[in-house]
Amino acid sequence: MTLRFRVLIEQDEDGIFVAECRNLPGCISQGKTREEALHNIRDAIEGYLASLEKHREPIPPSVGEEIVEVNLT
């Protein structure tokens, strides 16, 4: 089964990339690069979901999203 979760990645004042999955409270990771942060948050999400399953807690629904383009004049 494949689930999709929205991940926000921001660069902090020290240049570290911080990744957060807001659908999973407290699921935050970081990396020196955007790619490393993405890899680390994927591992964190997998661990979070494994913990939910172990404790027989519900897994939040995956996210569907669309990108909307807007032209500025």
N, C-alpha and C positions, 0 to 999 in steps of 0.2 A: 504494500500500500504506500502511496506517495502522498504526503501532506505538504501544503505550501504555507509558509509563514512569512509575513512581512518583516523585514529586518531594516532598521535604520542604522546607517553608518555615518558617523561624524568625526572629524579630526579635532582633537582637543588642543588646548593652548601649548602643549608640549610636543605636538606633532604626532601623537599616538592616535590611531584610529580606534574608536569605540563603537562596538556593534551591540544593538539592543533589539530583542524581540519582545515587543510590548504585549503581545497576546499571551506570553508566558512570564508572569511577574517575577522579576529578579533575574531573568535570563539575559545576562550581559557578558560580553567578552571584549577583547581588544587585540590589537596587533600593531607591529611597526609599519606595516603596509596595509592598504585596503584589502588586498588578497589574503593576507594573513588573518586579518580580523574576520573576514568572511569564512575562512576555513575554521577558525576557532569558534565562531558563533554556531556554525553547523554542528560541531562536536558538542557544544553546550546544549543545543536544542535536542540532539539525540539523547544525551544524558538526562535531560529534564523529562523527556517523554518516557524514557525507560523507568524513571523514578515514579512517574504518574501510574504507569502500568503496574509496577511492583506493588504500589499501595492501593491499587484498584480505584484510582481516581479518574474522572473523565478527562479525555484529551480534548482540548479546545478545538473547535472546527477550523479547518484550514481556510485560508484567505483567498478570495478571488478579487482581482482588481483590474482596472482599466487605466490607461494613460490617456490623458486629455491634452491635446496641443492647443495652445492659444496664440494667435498672432497679435503682436502689439503694433500699433500704427504710430 
